């Protein structure tokens, strides 16, 4: 098994300025199971083939989520401080008990319909304010409107509060990037996390006092009030939903606009109605693979890819590599907007498949529909600036100009 000392997969700079796609592709072809070490003693196994990543996702018995889902979440195989109390770092039976009320209150059909309508309203409003010749940073002006609409519905908050919450969660995920944190990344991370927790705690208090609420926070507050859920568990899972949803879709939207600019001829198939928005959305999700990986810990020996990863080992499941595996996808390194049978793993698989996957997919599909129907278009006018993160593939700056749709072929 290949052992990589001082692996670039630890480096935020590598993902911001280098070519992690090619590096992971080489691993997938030649060393699908590998060990990546760092000078401080931290090491993890990396899985890069689709079949191996999928097998690891669905084996929730031998691979635990309770020890943190990110590289550097812990330097030792010790349980996360929120283990068993927050959905993303819970194993069964705690995971089942947490997932049920969150899905029931935040991701039921009624909430999805409301969120979809609010996202569409927000997008139409922001796009409607733009004129031909305007130059904006898409990442700052348009992209946040997707999760902002969802927050307004799930958390029952005003648009201004939703944007404030978005800024804090963006700092939490992008704390290693000076675009969000300045010169004190760890302090910024802690401050942002406390801001989010305080915000959610205030919301829970308000819902308990009011005795009602037709949103997710209101439902969780009811459980706290009745004694069926500890307040810290409601807080942690509110944080989980806020961070999980708020960062993936804006970055996916920005990368989608950049992809459209580079693949204009394919995009015009959607504009013309030749490719359904639903089909295009699945390819944008595969191509962008915004959540690059997740981490697990083996609690028993785990056979995978002809190797055996011993118990007590960190394992990273590289979604971005799996989503370009030629064993599953024809022409995997090409963007194919009408790709059929698209089995992308952007949201994982198994019991830990992202609980927000339906609403995130709805956000991106709504964005694709609104962009295709818009009488204008975005043209990228400067090289985008990539986020310094190995966990989240995204952009911190996407300068675009608004042009008449007819001028780019629509």
N, C-alpha and C positions, 0 to 999 in steps of 0.2 A: 504494500500500500504506500502510495506517495506521501511523504511527509514534507511539508513546506514550512521552513523556518521564516519567521517575520513575514508572514503572509500579507499580501496587499488587501486581502478581504477584510482586514481589520481597519483599513485606512479610509477615512472619509474623503481625503484628498484624491485617492485613487478613483473613487466613484464620481468625483466632481470634474476631474480633468483628464482621466485616462480612459481606457476601453475595457470596462469590466465584462461586457458582453463577450468579447473575444477570449478573454481569460477564462471565463466560465465555460465557454464552448469547448476550449481545449481540454479543460478538466473533464467535461462530460464525455468527450470522445476518447480520451486516453486514460483518465484516472477518475472514473465516476464516483468512487468513494475515496476520499483523501483526508489527511490530517493537517490542520493548520495551527501552527504554534506561534507564540509571541515571546519575546525575551523575558517578560515577567512571569512566565509559566502558564499563562492561559492557553488552552487549546480546545479545538472543536473538530469534529468530523464534518465534512461537507458532502452532501448528496446533490448531484446535478442532473441525473437522468430522470425523465418523467416517471417511469415505472417505480423507481426507488423512492422518489419524493412522495408519490401517491401512497405507496405502501407504508411509508413512515407516518403520513397524515392519518391513515385509518387505523394504525396500530396504537390505540390509546392505552393499551394495557402495558406494553413494554416501553413506550415513550411517554414521558410525563410532561405536562405543561406547567406544573406547579413550581418549577424552579426558574421561571423567567423565560420570556419569549424573545429576548434580544441579546446579542453579543454584548458583553460587559454589563448585563443586568446583574450578574454576580460573578465574582472571581472563583468561587468554590461551588461545588454541588450542594448548595443549601437552598431550602425553599424560599421563594419570594416572600417578602413581608406581607403581601396581600394574598398569599396562597390560600385557596379554598374559600376566599371571600370575594374575589373578583373573577368574573367569568373567564377572562382570557388566561388566567393562571390558576385554573381549577381543574381537577380531574374528577371523574365520577366517584362517588355519588353527588358531591357538592356541585359539580358542573350542571347536572340535570336539574337540581333544585334551583339553581340561579337562573338558568336559561329560560325556564318556563315562564316566570313572571315578566322577565325583560322582553321576551318575544311576544307574550300576550299583550303587554301594555304599549310597546314601542314599535312593533313590526307586524301588527295585524293588518288585514286588508284595509280597514277604515283609515288607519294611520298612514299607510302607504299612499292611499288615494289623496288624502289631505296634503301629505308632503309633496307628492307629485304636482298638485295644483299650485302649491306655494312656490316651489322651485321654478315652475314655468312662468308664473307671474313675475318673479324676481328677474328671471332672464329676459323676458320681454321688456321689462322696465329699463334695465341697464343697456340692452342693445338698442332700444328705442331712443335713448339719449345720445347715441353716437352718430356723428355725421361723417360723410366722405372727407378725407383729409385729416381727421383726428389721429393723433399718435398717442398711444397709451401703453402702460405696462399691463398686459392682459392678466398677469399673475396677481396684480394688486386690485384691478378694477372689476374684472368679470368673474374670474375663477371662484372667488369666495362666495358668490351668489348661490352656488349649488348647495354646499352644506349649510349655509345660513338659512335657507328655506326649510331644511330638515330640522335644524335646531329650533326654529320658531315654533314648529309643530310639536316635536317630541318633548321639548322643555317648556313649551307654553310661554315664550318670552318675546319681547319686542325685537324688531330688526337691529336696533342699535346695540342691545344687550347680546344678541347673537354674534354680531361682528366683534365685540369685545372678547367674548368667549373664544371665538375663532383665533384671534391674535394670540391668546394665551396658549391654546393647544398647539398652534404652529411653533411657538417657541419651545414647547416641550419636546416635540419631535425633531426640530431643527436646531437644537441647542448648541450643536457643534459648528454651526454656521454663523459667521459674524453678521450676516444680513439680518439675523434675528436677535442675537444676544450681545453683540459688541465684544468687549474684552474679557468678560467674566461669564463664561458659558455655564459653569456649574451653579453659580449663584442665580443666573437667569432661569435655569431649569427648575431649581427649588422654588424660586419666587413664583414662576408661572404655575407650577403644580399647586402651590398653596392658594393662589388666586382662584384657580378652577374649583378646588375643593371648597373654599369659602363661598364662592358663588353658588355652587350646588347646595351646600348646607343651608344657605339663606333661602333658596327656593323651596327646599324640603320644609323648612320652618314655616314659610308662608302658606304652603299647601296644607300643612297640619292645622294651622290656625284657622284657615278658611274651611277646612273640613271637606274639601272637594277638589276635583281637578280631573279634566278629561284628557290629560297628556301622560306621558310615561313617568315624569317626575311626580305628578299627582298620584298616580297609582302606587309608586314605590313609597311615597309619603304615607299613603293609607296603610300599607303593610307595616311601616315603622310605628304608626300610631296604634295599630292593633296589637303590636308586639310580635308580629309574624316575621319581621326582618329587622335585624339590628341597624341602627342608624349609620354606623360606619360601613356596613355592607351596601346600603343604598347609596352612600356617598361614593364608594369605590366604583360601583357599577355605573353610576352616572358619569364618573370620570372616564371609565372604559368606553362608553358609548360616544362621549364627546370627542375624545382623542381619536378613537378608531375611525369614526366617520368623517371628522372634520378635515383630516389631512390627506386622505387618499384621493377623494374626488376632485379637490382643486388642482392637485398635481396631475391627476389623470386628464383633467380638462385642458390644462396648459400644454401637456405633452400631445394631446389630441390636436390642438390648434397647430402646433409645430409640425406634426405629422401631416396634417392636411396641406400645409404650405409646401411640404416636400413631395407630397403625393397628390397633387392637385387633380390630375387626370382621373385617378381612382375616386377621389371625393366627388367629382362631378357626376359619377354614377348614382350617388345617393341623392344629390340635388335633382337629378333628372327623374328620380323615382324608380330607377332600374335595380337598386339595391336597397332592401328594407333597412330602416334605422336600427332595428333589432340586430340584424346580421352584422352591420358595421360596428355596432357597439361591442359585440363580442370580440371582434378583431382589434379594436382599439384597446380593450382590456388585456388581451393577450400581448399585443405589441408593446404596450407601455409597462406592464407588470410592475405597477407602482410600489407595491409591497414586495421588496426584492427577496426576502427570506423570512423564515421564522426559526426559532431555536427550540429544541426539546432536550430532555435529559433521559438517557436510558436507565430504567430501573431494573432491567434484566438484560442479559446478553441479547443483542439484536442482529440476526442474520439479514444482510441486505447486499445486493449486488455482488454476490460471491465472497463477501467478507463477513466477519463477525465483529460488531462493535461491542466492546465489553460494557457491562453494567457500570453506571457512574460516569458515563461520558456525555459531554455536550455534543449535540448533533444539529446541524443547520440544514434546513430544507430550502433549497434555492429555487423559488418560484420562477424567477426570471430565466434560469437555465432550463427548467422543465418546459417552459412555454415556448422554447425554440428547439425542442428535441426533434430531430428528423425522423425518429422512429414513430412519432405520433402526428407530426404536422408536415405536409408537403411544402417544400420551399419555405422552411421555418424562418429563414433570415430575410424574407421578403414580406412586406406589408401587402396583404391580399384582402381587400375590403369586402369581397363577397365570399370569403372562406366558409365552407360548409362543415358541419359536424365539428364545430370548434370546441374542443374539450379543454379549454384554457383553465389554469389553476390559479388565477389571480386572487381568488378568495380562499384558497386552500381546499380541503376536502374532509370528509368524515364529520365526527361530532364537533370538531373545532373549526369547521368551515365558518367563515365570518358571519356572525348573526345579522350584520347589516348588509350582507351581499345583495339582497333584493332591493333595498332602498338605494344603495350605491349604484347598482346597475340602472335603476330607474332614473337617477340623477343624470348619468352619462347619456342614456338614451334620450331623455328629454332635451339635453343640451344638443345632441346630434340633430334631433328633429327641428329645434328652433334655429340652429345655425343653417341647416339646409333650406329652411323656409325664408330666411332673412334676405332682404334685397341688397344687402351689403356683404362684405367678406373681409377677413383679416389677412394681411400680408406681413410676414415677419421681416422686420427691417434691420435688425441687428442680431448677432449671434446670441442665443439664449444663454443664461447663466444657470448652471446646474447646482442643485442643492448638495452641500457637503454632508453626506450621510450615506452609510452603507446599508441602511435599513429601509429608507424611503427614497425611491427614485422620483425626482421632481425638479422643478425649476424655481429659482428665486427671482428671476427676471426674464420676461418675455416681451420685448418691445415690438409692437405691431402698429401697422397703419390701417385705417379703415378705408376700403375702396368700394367702388360700385361693383356689385356681383357680376355685371356684364363684362367688366374689364378683365376678369379672370376666367371667363368662359362660361359662366352660368347664365 
